[in-house]
Amino acid sequence: MKRLHPIFNVMKLQLAPLDPIVRRPSKPPPEPVVVNGEVEYEVEEILNSWMYYWRLQFLVAWKGYG
């Protein structure tokens, strides 16, 4: 690592693709549900939960998303 030069040639940079998986059919996400004037999204299933810095976090599968 000591022999690496800290300068990078800008000509070698490329724009990131809009969709990282090429030729994947993409559909727009579903519209949120408005309940009592607040925007909410529907949960399909809670996949996992864990404690992180003394707070409970969830891995959620949202309804309508892949």
C-alpha positions as CSV (number, residue, x, y, z in Angstrom):
1,M,0.0,0.0,0.0
2,K,2.9,2.3,0.4
3,R,3.6,2.4,-3.3
4,L,0.1,3.4,-4.3
5,H,-0.2,7.0,-5.6
6,P,-2.9,9.0,-3.9
7,I,-4.0,10.7,-7.2
8,F,-6.6,9.1,-9.5
9,N,-7.1,9.9,-13.1
10,V,-10.6,11.5,-13.6
11,M,-10.9,10.2,-17.1
12,K,-11.2,6.6,-15.7
13,L,-14.4,7.5,-13.8
14,Q,-17.8,6.5,-15.1
15,L,-21.3,7.4,-14.1
16,A,-23.1,4.7,-12.0
17,P,-26.0,3.1,-13.9
18,L,-29.5,4.0,-12.8
19,D,-30.3,0.4,-12.3
20,P,-27.4,-1.8,-11.1
21,I,-29.0,-4.9,-12.5
22,V,-29.1,-4.5,-16.2
23,R,-32.3,-5.5,-18.2
24,R,-34.2,-6.0,-15.0
25,P,-37.9,-5.1,-15.4
26,S,-38.6,-2.3,-13.0
27,K,-41.9,-1.2,-11.8
28,P,-42.6,1.9,-9.7
29,P,-43.2,1.3,-6.0
30,P,-46.8,1.4,-4.8
31,E,-48.3,4.6,-3.6
32,P,-48.4,5.0,0.2
33,V,-51.6,4.8,2.1
34,V,-52.8,8.0,3.7
35,V,-54.4,7.4,7.2
36,N,-55.6,10.4,9.2
37,G,-53.5,12.8,7.0
38,E,-50.3,10.8,7.6
39,V,-48.4,8.8,5.0
40,E,-48.1,5.1,5.8
41,Y,-46.7,2.0,4.1
42,E,-48.1,-1.5,4.4
43,V,-46.0,-4.2,6.0
44,E,-46.2,-7.7,4.5
45,E,-44.1,-9.6,7.0
46,I,-41.5,-9.0,9.7
47,L,-38.6,-11.1,8.7
48,N,-36.2,-10.6,11.6
49,S,-35.5,-8.5,14.7
50,W,-32.4,-7.7,16.7
51,M,-31.0,-5.3,19.4
52,Y,-28.7,-2.5,18.2
53,Y,-27.3,0.0,20.7
54,W,-30.1,-1.0,23.2
55,R,-32.8,-0.3,20.5
56,L,-35.0,-3.0,18.8
57,Q,-34.7,-3.0,15.0
58,F,-36.7,-5.0,12.5
59,L,-36.1,-6.4,9.0
60,V,-39.4,-5.8,7.2
61,A,-40.8,-7.0,3.9
62,W,-42.9,-4.1,2.6
63,K,-46.1,-5.0,0.7
64,G,-45.7,-4.3,-3.1
65,Y,-41.9,-4.1,-3.0
66,G,-39.6,-6.9,-4.3
